[in-house]
Amino acid sequence: MFKKFQDTVFEGIQNPKKRNFILFATFVAFVLSVLMIAPSRMVLAKMLPGKNNDTFTVYTTLAEGSSIEQTNKVTECVADFLKKEREITDFEVFLGMGAPLDFAGLIKGSHFKNSENVAEIVVNLTKKHHREEPSYFMVQRIRPDIQQKCTALFNNTTITFVEPPAGPPVLAAIVAEVYGQNSDGIRELAKNIKGVFEKTEGLVDVEIMQDEIYDTFEVEVDSTKVSLSGINIKQLNDVLYLAFEGMQIAVKNSAIANDQIPIFLSLSRESKKFSSKDINTIKAKLSSLKLMNQMGMMTPLTELVTIVPKKSNPMIMSKNLHKMTNVMAETDMVSQVYPLMDARDTILDTFKEKYDIEKIGLFNLRLTDKTSKDIYEIIWDGEMEVTLDTFVELGAAFIAALVLIFLLMVVYYKSYTLSGIILLGSFLSIIGVIVGHYIMDLFTEDTFFLTATSLIGFIALIGISSRNSLLLIDFTASLMKESGMDKAQAIAYASATRAKPIFLTAAAIILASTLLAGDAVFGGLGVALIFGTIAAVIASLIIVPILLFKADLERHFNLNDE
């Protein structure tokens, strides 16, 4: 076996046709592997894969001004679907408020929810080790049915599913921050972006983080009539508040309690309701409330106030002292980058009739309204931005590792050529990393993404594969100096001799990495180490010998002087 492999290497590096064929095939393999990421998208990149959780939360948001009864009807619709899932152990509904804070709710502002049109449903599942279906598959399966049926109950109802994130918590997978000075323009632009998101494949749970503008009615007190009627304004305010909100009117002493027990009074739930949302209905309801003046005369409340229709005052959002709003969307089992690119292309194609569009940086856009000349900016954020930042930083770390290894080898060998050979042999492990992710994607039910942990594994491989090439070069130099072998024989003998320890080292790495390959978060790291190591071994025993043969080793090893 040893002799056969030595002869094979010797013949391969001696034959020009075989050398050129191997180098050309390696170059083609490298190009094809890179094309598997872009533009073919055979291997998809993502910050971290989906995490199989034991819980998730359903957020329901109705139109501003909706009643608690309407919100309860929507949550009951959602609950009917959840009851059918045998893997759901229990769930709890929080009407008109946010659920107790969790990792995701802390970022999404769940603790700020305090209105009748919102609710959260916390769903608990059986332990992930006891069920076959991951939580993210369950959410993907039940989301369309729940949204289709339950959002149709009332207009402008949104239902979103929130899972604990596998990585850093963010507002959403994709967030478009819309900046500008004109509030109405920001609102219109955000609405148009939402429409683009809803039509983009792979994006779900699309919503705008802003208050809706809806019709309200303001009760204005006529102070002149109040004075003439002998009723004070505080009495009028107290009656209004007592009727619809309720208030404490007295206390009761108890023999079994240390503190006094408050007596709370308000209208019944049915009495509070308005049959319709119009000014005549409100006047009819308020006319039933009568106030007694100092002379004992009863005066209808509508005689003392004026009901004025108005628009609601929406909350003004800002970031770094700039007006803005967020358009958010989650991804449906896909990477964040690719739907973003599709949505951005759609924005560039469809918004150019109304806006002059200028690109800012890699993805961000500046839009100028052709009519009003107002300027708006679309800044992308969310998990997509975290993904890009992480990949850029890991890419910079990878380049730094290559440069440092190259400089170290230059100091050691005093040769740029040998240092470049070692670096090239290490870099070729990327072929195995990319192809390995594609192979794993074929055999897994979920998409096997190229993640941040995959890049960490690739960076770690640089040092491992460099060691193989370094030992091969040193052994070749020793054979040429001490045994007087010619270059081809020394390279072939060194490759055959070092093959066994290289294989054993690779086997140890591969076996240890199999424990990581099945993990949801660190699976990319395990696959990168396994397949990258295989590629590094092939590069060390086939590509590096050919490159060494082409190099002037006699000069590099100072054999000519001897």
Secondary structure, DSSP 8 states (H G I E B T S, - for coil): -HHHHHHHHHHHHH-HHHHHHHHHHHHHHHHHHHHTTTTS-SS-B-SS-----SEEEEEEE--TT--HHHHHHHHHHHHHHHTT-TTEEEEEEEETS--S--HHHHHHTGGG--STTEEEEEEEE--GGG-SS-HHHHHHHHHHHHHHHHTTSSTT-EEEEE---SSS--S-SEEEEEE-S-HHHHHHHHHHHHHHHHHSTTEEEEEEES----EEEEEEE-HHHHHHHT--HHHHHHHHHHHHT-EEEEEE--SS-SS-EEEEE---HHHH--SSSSHHHHHHHHHT-EEE-TTS-EEEGGGTEEEEEEE------EETTEEEEEEEEEESSS-SHHHHHHHHHHHHHHSTTTEEEEEETTTEEEEEETTT--EEEEEEESHHHHHHHHHHHHHHHHHHHHHHHHHHHHHHHS-HHHHHHHHHHHHTHHHHHHHHHHHHHHH-SS---B-HHHHHHHHHHHHHHHHHHHHHHHHHHHHHHHS---HHHHHHHHHHHHHHHHHHHHHHHHHHHHHHHTSTTTHHHHHHHHHHHHHHHHIIIIIHHHHHHHS-HHHHTT-S--
